[in-house]
Amino acid sequence: MYKVFVNEKKLLLSKQSENLEKTLGYENVTSLEIALDLLENTSVKELNVYGENLNEIWAEFRKLFRIIEAAGGLVNNPEGEILFIKRLGKWDLPKGKMEKGESREESAVREIEEETGLAHVELVRFINTTYHIYVERNGDKVLKCTHWFEMNFSGEDTSKPQIEEGITEVAWKNTAQIEDEVFPGTFKNIKLIVQEFRDLKTE
């Protein structure tokens, strides 16, 4: 099952029909184009495209876009807080595009250290990958695949925002602050990965 966000609307690609606002049985790539058109140009907020061969559906879907791979992390401190950044007025998690020759893990650590000013973050484990679509200025449609990792940090807090990347704030947030401050002003895929991370921690 793949969850892809299109302008903060949810596109779910799955084997079986899911109980969403609108569902479409997959026939060919046209089914995907119709789904994207509905999400981009109508009031439909969530849509499910389903079919037996999910691998084929996902492969056809990816062909519609230029793929950008990114990596980032949910950084914990000993107090159980998570590190967030504020960019363009919205709370976000530190992440960025992978560079050529980098592994996902190397990229995640580098981006976190660059965007937050922390040194020596410790990578713990892979959490999941989130997907969202956007259109570049030149009209290219991009599918951004962001690979998320759990990280620990217990050193001296040298956090400071990477201003040249449009980051205005770096802040540790506890559970209550995440619910009250971060979630009302963040993206759906960020909520999704924070929730998946919490589920992992309680297993």
C-alpha positions as CSV (number, residue, x, y, z in Angstrom):
1,M,0.0,0.0,0.0
2,Y,1.3,3.5,-0.9
3,K,0.1,6.8,0.4
4,V,0.9,9.7,-1.7
5,F,0.0,13.3,-0.9
6,V,-1.1,15.6,-3.7
7,N,-1.6,19.2,-2.5
8,E,-2.3,17.8,1.0
9,K,-4.9,15.4,-0.4
10,K,-4.4,11.7,-0.1
11,L,-4.0,9.2,-2.9
12,L,-3.9,5.6,-1.7
13,L,-2.7,2.9,-4.0
14,S,-3.7,-0.6,-2.8
15,K,-4.5,-4.2,-3.7
16,Q,-8.0,-4.1,-2.3
17,S,-10.6,-1.4,-2.4
18,E,-10.3,0.9,0.7
19,N,-13.2,2.8,2.3
20,L,-12.2,6.3,1.1
21,E,-14.3,9.2,-0.3
22,K,-13.7,8.0,-3.9
23,T,-12.4,4.7,-5.3
24,L,-11.2,3.7,-8.8
25,G,-10.4,0.2,-10.0
26,Y,-7.0,0.2,-11.8
27,E,-7.3,-0.7,-15.5
28,N,-4.2,1.1,-17.0
29,V,-2.2,4.2,-16.6
30,T,-5.3,6.3,-17.6
31,S,-6.8,5.3,-14.2
32,L,-3.9,7.0,-12.4
33,E,-4.1,10.1,-14.6
34,I,-7.9,10.4,-13.9
35,A,-7.2,10.0,-10.1
36,L,-4.5,12.8,-10.2
37,D,-6.8,15.1,-12.2
38,L,-9.6,14.6,-9.7
39,L,-7.4,15.4,-6.7
40,E,-5.8,18.4,-8.4
41,N,-8.9,19.9,-10.0
42,T,-11.9,19.0,-7.9
43,S,-13.1,19.0,-4.3
44,V,-12.2,15.3,-3.8
45,K,-10.0,15.1,-0.7
46,E,-9.0,11.4,-0.7
47,L,-9.0,8.8,-3.4
48,N,-8.1,5.1,-3.7
49,V,-6.8,3.4,-6.8
50,Y,-6.8,-0.4,-6.3
51,G,-5.8,-3.4,-8.3
52,E,-4.3,-6.9,-7.8
53,N,-0.9,-6.1,-9.2
54,L,0.2,-3.3,-6.8
55,N,3.8,-3.5,-8.1
56,E,2.7,-2.8,-11.7
57,I,0.4,0.1,-10.5
58,W,3.3,1.7,-8.5
59,A,5.7,1.3,-11.4
60,E,3.3,2.9,-13.9
61,F,2.6,5.7,-11.3
62,R,6.3,6.5,-10.9
63,K,6.7,6.8,-14.7
64,L,4.4,9.9,-14.6
65,F,6.9,11.9,-12.6
66,R,10.5,13.0,-12.2
67,I,11.7,11.2,-9.0
68,I,13.5,13.0,-6.3
69,E,15.0,11.0,-3.4
70,A,15.4,12.7,0.0
71,A,16.2,11.6,3.5
72,G,15.6,12.9,7.0
73,G,15.1,12.1,10.5
74,L,13.1,12.2,13.8
75,V,15.7,13.2,16.3
76,N,15.1,12.3,20.0
77,N,16.8,13.7,23.0
78,P,17.1,12.1,26.4
79,E,13.9,14.0,27.6
80,G,11.9,12.2,24.9
81,E,11.4,15.4,22.8
82,I,11.6,15.5,19.0
83,L,13.5,18.1,17.0
84,F,11.5,20.2,14.5
85,I,12.4,23.0,12.1
86,K,10.2,25.8,10.9
87,R,10.4,26.6,7.2
88,L,8.1,29.0,5.3
89,G,5.9,29.4,8.3
90,K,5.3,25.6,8.7
91,W,6.7,23.1,11.2
92,D,8.6,20.4,9.4
93,L,11.2,17.7,10.1
94,P,14.8,18.1,9.0
95,K,15.3,16.5,5.6
96,G,16.8,17.1,2.2
97,K,17.7,15.8,-1.2
98,M,20.2,12.9,-1.4
99,E,23.4,13.6,-3.1
100,K,24.9,11.4,-5.8
101,G,26.7,8.4,-4.3
102,E,25.2,8.9,-0.8
103,S,23.3,6.2,1.0
104,R,20.0,7.0,2.5
105,E,21.5,6.9,6.0
106,E,24.4,9.2,5.1
107,S,22.1,11.6,3.5
108,A,19.7,11.7,6.5
109,V,22.5,12.4,9.0
110,R,24.1,15.1,6.8
111,E,20.9,16.9,6.2
112,I,20.0,16.9,9.9
113,E,23.4,18.2,10.9
114,E,23.3,20.9,8.1
115,E,19.7,22.1,8.8
116,T,19.8,22.1,12.6
117,G,23.4,22.8,13.5
118,L,23.7,19.6,15.7
119,A,26.8,17.5,15.5
120,H,27.1,13.7,16.0
121,V,23.5,12.6,15.7
122,E,23.2,8.8,16.1
123,L,21.2,6.9,13.6
124,V,19.0,4.2,15.1
125,R,16.8,2.6,12.5
126,F,14.7,3.2,9.4
127,I,11.1,4.1,10.0
128,N,9.4,4.4,6.6
129,T,9.2,6.4,3.3
130,T,6.6,9.2,2.6
131,Y,5.6,10.4,-0.8
132,H,4.3,13.7,-2.1
133,I,3.8,15.3,-5.4
134,Y,4.6,18.9,-6.4
135,V,5.1,20.9,-9.6
136,E,8.3,22.7,-10.2
137,R,8.5,26.2,-11.7
138,N,9.4,24.7,-15.1
139,G,6.2,22.6,-15.1
140,D,7.9,19.3,-14.2
141,K,5.8,17.0,-12.0
142,V,7.9,15.6,-9.2
143,L,7.3,12.6,-7.0
144,K,9.4,13.2,-3.8
145,C,10.3,10.0,-1.9
146,T,11.5,10.9,1.6
147,H,13.2,8.1,3.6
148,W,12.9,8.7,7.4
149,F,15.1,7.4,10.2
150,E,14.9,7.4,13.9
151,M,17.9,9.3,15.4
152,N,19.2,9.9,18.9
153,F,21.0,13.0,20.2
154,S,22.6,13.4,23.6
155,G,25.4,15.9,23.1
156,E,25.7,19.6,23.7
157,D,22.7,21.4,22.1
158,T,24.2,23.5,19.4
159,S,21.0,23.7,17.4
160,K,20.6,26.7,15.1
161,P,18.5,27.2,12.0
162,Q,20.1,27.0,8.5
163,I,18.9,30.4,7.4
164,E,20.0,30.1,3.8
165,E,17.7,27.1,3.4
166,G,14.7,29.2,4.6
167,I,14.7,27.7,8.1
168,T,13.7,30.3,10.7
169,E,13.6,28.1,13.9
170,V,14.8,24.8,15.3
171,A,13.0,23.6,18.4
172,W,12.6,20.5,20.6
173,K,9.0,19.6,21.1
174,N,7.4,17.3,23.7
175,T,4.2,15.2,23.0
176,A,1.8,18.0,24.2
177,Q,3.6,20.6,22.1
178,I,3.6,18.4,19.0
179,E,-0.2,18.0,19.4
180,D,-0.9,21.7,20.2
181,E,1.7,23.5,18.1
182,V,3.2,21.3,15.4
183,F,0.3,19.3,14.1
184,P,-2.0,22.3,13.4
185,G,0.7,23.9,11.3
186,T,2.5,21.1,9.5
187,F,2.0,18.8,6.5
188,K,0.0,15.6,6.4
189,N,3.0,13.4,5.6
190,I,4.8,14.8,8.6
191,K,1.9,13.9,10.8
192,L,1.9,10.4,9.2
193,I,5.6,9.7,9.9
194,V,5.4,11.1,13.5
195,Q,2.5,8.8,14.1
196,E,4.3,5.8,12.6
197,F,7.3,6.6,14.7
198,R,5.2,6.7,17.9
199,D,3.7,3.3,16.9
200,L,7.2,1.9,16.6
201,K,8.2,3.2,20.0
202,T,5.2,1.5,21.7
203,E,5.6,-1.9,20.0
